[in-house]
Amino acid sequence: MLGFIVLSGYCIHRNGFRLGNSFSLKAYAIRRSFRIMPVYYLASIIGVALWFLGMQIDQKLVQTLTGTSSISYWCLLVKISGIASFIPTLFTCSFEGNAPLATAIVESWLYVFYGLVVWRLIRHEKLKAIYWIFGVGWVCSFVIVLFNQTYSGWWHNSSFFAFGVYWWIGAKFSEKDFSPQYSLLVTSILALIPSFIYSNLFLVELKKIGLSIIFAYLIRLVDNSLRQSKYLAFGGQAGYSIYALHAPILIMLLILNVPLYLGILIILLVSLMCHYLFELPILNYGKRLSKQYI
């Protein structure tokens, strides 16, 4: 998951407001919205539907596998809006119906934040206020989690502020004029040394930041050494549908005692159908619509 967030920041900035690239904020907003939200809403609906269906088959097993004992309209509203990315007390709501989507909605808020930063850059306005807001938010969130370990799950899986650091590390490494030094890689490795003490949130965070730097460094190396591949590009696009749908489908298949190998094939088949029949047409429409603002 950490590598995925770093890769997301790298790819968005690589194709966005890097030095020498033109950028249309409206076009960016349309493309990002059509890219992530339709599948997010569909996967949420499917997750809730399969949860209710599973509850009719094996209530105890469904509650164990999903970590959800009930689903409420309030929590569904929290899940759809993504406000749990900022409020740790709402973290359990983001799990209802389809738990892995808690990460996807954080990414959508990071897209919004990136757009805000670029908008100020386009207007030649200083980013000091934005940096201060994000920095204060990160410190406050970290302190809250540091003194209340029950929120550590939120910090590691659904925090806008925690993910924002990893995301922007990836974005920084994508810049054309950025030359990562080997000392940076060595520093990131050194940050991993004390991280065997997993009960210490500060040390764990050092580890995650160090890993983010390593991931970003490797992504940059791969990006600069490999030729473009249509198969890799397809995997990147279809991968979102697979990620968004795999959990509720897998849980339902486990309830029905479907063998794991067959379950994997079913997940891939359903996800690819979703990609071709739902995600791709909407994505292409968003691209056509965004061209009006380029």
N, C-alpha and C positions, 0 to 999 in steps of 0.2 A: 504493500500500500504506500509506503514511504517513497519507493522508487517511482510509483505511478504519479504521485503528486509532484515530484521533482520533474518528471518527464512532461507533465501537463504544463508547468510553468515554462519549461524550456521551449516546448513546441509553440505555445501561444505567443511568447515574446519573439521567437525566431521568425514567425510569420506576421508579426504585428509591428510595433513601433520601434524596431531596431534602427540603428543608424543607416540612413539611405533608403528606408522603406516608407512608402506613403501609407497613410492611415486615415480611414473614415470611421468615425466613432459610431455613426448610425449603422453603417454596413456591418461593423464589428458586432454591435448589439444584436442585430437581426440574425447574423450567422450563429452566434453563440447561443441565443435563445432557441433557435430551431434545432441546434445540435444536441442540446442536453435536456431541455424541459419536456418535449413530447414523450420521449422514451421514459423519462423519470415519472411522469404522471401515469403512463400506461403500466409501468412496472409496479407502481404503488397500488393501482387498482387491481392488478393481477395478484399481487401479494396479499391484499386484504381478502379478495375473493377466495383464494386458495386456503387462507387461514380459517375462514368460516367453514369451508368445505372440510378441511382436515379436522376441525373441532367436532364435526358430526361423526367422524370415523374413530379417532383416538384422541380424546381431549387432553389427557395427561402427556402424551408423547409430543403433541403439537406445542403445548405450553413449554415443555422442556427444550425442544429444538429451537423454538423461536424466541424464548425468553419473554414471551408476551402472554399474560393471563387473560387480558381483555383488550378490546379496541374501542376507543371513544371518539366522538366527533371532534372534541377539542384537540386530542392528540393528532388526529388526522390533519386538522388545520395547521397545527404546529409543524407536522412533517412536510406538508405541501409548501408552507411559507419558508421553512428552513431557519426559523429564528432560534432553533435549538443550537445552531452553530455558534451563537453568541451567549446563550444562557445555559449553564451546566445543569441546572435543576430540571430542564426540559429534555435532557438527553434520552431518557427512557421512551419518551413519545416518538422520537425519531426512529426507534426500532420497530414500531408497530407495522405489521404487514410485510415489510421487506427491510431487514436490518442493514444490509450493505449500502443502501441508498443514503444512509447518514453521511457517508463519505462523499457521494456524488453531489449532494446539495451544498456541501462546503465548497466544492470546486466551483459551483455556479456563483457563489458569493465572491470567490476569488476573481472570477471573470468580471464581476461588477466592479470590484476594487481596482482591478487593472484598467478598466475603462475609465474610471474616475481619475487615476493617475495620468493616463494618456491625455484625457480631456484638458487637464491643467497644463500639461506640457505643450499641447497644441496652442493654448492661449498664452503661452510663455509666462505662466504663473509659477511661483515657487511651491515646492512640495513639502516645505518644512512643517506646515500644519498637519498634513496627512501623515508624515512620519511620526510626529508627536502623538497623534491620535492612535495610530497603530501601536507605537511603542508603549504608551500608557495602558492600552487595552491588553497587550501581551503581558506586561508586568502584573497588572491586577488579576488577570486570569490565572497566571502561574502561581501567584501568592495564594489565591483561593484554593487551587488544587493542592498546593504544597501543604496547606493546613487542614485540608479536608480530602483525604485520599479516596473517599467514595466517588469523587468527581474525576479520578484519574482515567477512567474509561472514556469519558467525554474528551479530555485533553488529548488522548492518544488516537481517538477515532473520529471526533466530530467537532473539533475546535477550529474556528476560523483563524484565530490568532496563532495557534500552534502550527497549523498547516501553512499559514501565510509565510512563515520563515522558510520552510522547505521549498515552497512554490517559488519564492523570489530568488532562492539560491539557484534553482534551475533556470529561471529567467536570466539571471546575471551571466551564467555560463554560456548562454546562447548568443550574447552580443559579439558582433564581429571584431570589435576592437578590444575585447577582453582577453588578456593573455594570462591564463592560470599558471602560476609558478609551482614547481615541484614542492616548494616549501609549504604551499597551501595544502597539498595532498598529504604531506608528512604531518602537518598540524592536525588534519582531520583524523588521521590514524592514531595519533597520540591521544586525541579526545576519546578514543574508544577504550583505552587501557583501563581506566577505573570503572568502566560501565558494567562490571560483573555484579556490582551491588545494585540489584534491580529495585530494592526498596527505597533507594535514594533518587527522588524525582529529578534533582539537579543533575546528577551523574547520567541518568537515563537520557535526559534532554541533550546533554553533551554528546552522547553516543548517537542520537538521532540526527543532530546537526552535522556531526562528522560523517555519518553515513550518507546524508544528503549531499554533502560536498563530493564524496566519492562517486555517488551515482551521477551527479551532474558532470563530473570530470569524465567518467566513462561514456556517458551519453554524447558528450561533445566529441570525444575521440571517435566513436562509432559514426556519428553524423558527418564528420570530416573525412572518413576513410571509406565508407560504403557508398556504392552507387544507389540511386533511387530504384526501388523495387515496387512494382504494382501489387505484389503479394503482401509485402510489409504494409503498404498503404491500406490495402483491404483489411488486413488483420487489425490495424489501428482503428478503422471505422467500425467494423463488425464487433470489435472487442467490447464496446460499450453496451450493446444489446446483450451480449453474453454475460457481462458483469451484472447488469441491472436485473436480469431474469433468473440467474442461476439459483439463487438461494430459495425462493418460494417453490420453484419447480422441483429442486432437489429434495426439499423437505417433504413435499407431497409424494414424491416417488419412494422415499424412505418409509413413509407411512404405509404405502401400498406394497412394501417389500419387493420393490423392483431391484434387480441386481445393479451394483454400482456401475459396471461397464456399460450396461444398457442405459442406465440413467444419464451417464455422460453423453452418450450418443443422442438421447432424446433432448437434452438441454441444448446441445449444439444445433440440432435440427430446428427446434422451436426458435432459438435465438437468431439463426440465419434467416428463417422465415420472417421474423420480426424486422430484421435489418432490411431485407429486400422489399418486403411488402408495406412496411410502415415507416421505419426510420429513414431509409434512403430517399423515398419520394418526398418526404417532408424536408429533409436536408437539402435536396436539390431545389425545392421550391424556395427555401430560405436563401440559397445562394443566388437564385435568379432575382429575388426580391431585393437583395442587398446591392445588386449591381446598379440599381437606380441612384444609389448614394455614393458610388465610387467616383 
